[in-house]
Amino acid sequence: MSRDQIIARTENPCLTEMAPYRPTVTRHRKGLRHTAFYPVIGLAAKEFKLHNSFFKPDRITDPVEEYWAMRRVAGLWDVTGEEVIEVAGPDALALMDALVPRDLNRLPDGHCYYAVMCYDYGGIVEDAVLVRFSHDRFWWVGGPGSSEQWIYAHALGRDVTVTSYLNEKHVASLQGPKSRELLQRVVEADLSKVPFYGMVETKVCGIPAVMTRTGFTAELGFDIFVDVPLARQMFEDLWNDVRRDGAQLCGSRALNLRRVEAGIINFGQDFDWQHTPHQVGLGWMVNTRKNAFHGREALVAPGAREPATRLAGLQLDGEEPASGGDRVLLDGHSVGMITSPILSPTLKCSIAIAMLDGRAAGPGQRLSVQCGDRQIAAEVVPMPFFDAERKLSKAA
């Protein structure tokens, strides 16, 4: 019996004797907490938000200024609250492959997938970056969804342990066209050899870290996972180095501007457990050649790929932004709702992600959005709103 399993049995007697879980403190509703990076980025922030129990900068200066700093040079974010759940042990690959519609046998060691897990009725548990260290060690890096419980429930009886690092590893993100160049000065590994959605275990500013070439911006960028006791020093040293070249500390509002432009959907805002991958543009993840995975029966059923509602991009006439929850109309009748609206700094117009009736979601469809007492004309357009081939994030 492993040490983690002994802990699970002795400290959590309500669990099965061989529970594959290391207990942690109750945390999801613990109120406001500072991240390890707060002494650097938090003291510079003007506004804050709550994310997965952490007090996070919503803006440092002006969100549009931060956005352009990231797009032209690089932006440094505190993205702590993205929860790292480790699945480790001889059955790790078999477990995660049973939970994810994508074929994990095709994912090489040292690489990542963007992935979802689905409930048996087809609804999405959560989306995340799935990191494969080896066949017996994976990280599921998601948000405040129910992934930890879902993974644990299906780990019972398998030779694995499930560990949340929410309180133990905090996450920084450097995003932008010069992010690799700036990081290379302080990172031991050769970042030119880390592919899009690759990962590397290395040192950043002399401190051990895991880096993935991922991010929430669709720009070239890297996420950096570091143990909490050393996290502040790493972040402070990294910031002092990259700021010399015009990089800027950034908050969540700037991140949101870029992720909407990129058509990157946000769990709990654009979709949740009520929606299937087919409804949110992720039907390509459903590998029908896999014989078994949770949700398969529902996701390959007749009509599953033609859902009654689905996410679509909208471009509104003019520069007046919509609001989340605004109704979308077709011939005066409600056919959906805005989920993520912004005024795009690059496109210089109002755009939005919306959940629409299938009959109203086709590209080119003319609609209107009820913004307060006004109706603003809109058109369904493809997502991403620009850089459709992800050339920026895949830059060699």
Buried (B, 14 or more C-beta within 10 A) or exposed (E): EBEBBEBBBEEEEEBEEBBBBBBEEEEEEEEEBEBBBBEBBBEEBEEBBEBBBBBBBBBBBEBBBBBBBBBBBBBBBBBBBBBBBBBBBEBBBBBBBBBBBBEBEEBEEBBBBBBBBBBEEBBBBBBBBBBBBEBBBBBBBBBBBBBBEBBBEBBBEBBBBBBBBBBBBBBBBBBBBBBBBBBEEBBBBEBEEBBBBBBBEBBBBEBBBBBBBBBBBBBBBBBBBBBBEBBBBBBBBBBEBBBEEEBBBBBBBBBBBBBBBBBBBBBEEBBBBEBBBBBBBBBEBBBEEBEEBBBBEBBBEEEBBEBEBBBBBBBBEEEBBBEBEBBBBBEEEEBBBBBBBBBBBBBEBBBBBBBBBBEBBEEEBEBBBBBEEEBBEBBBBEBBBBBEEEEBBBEE
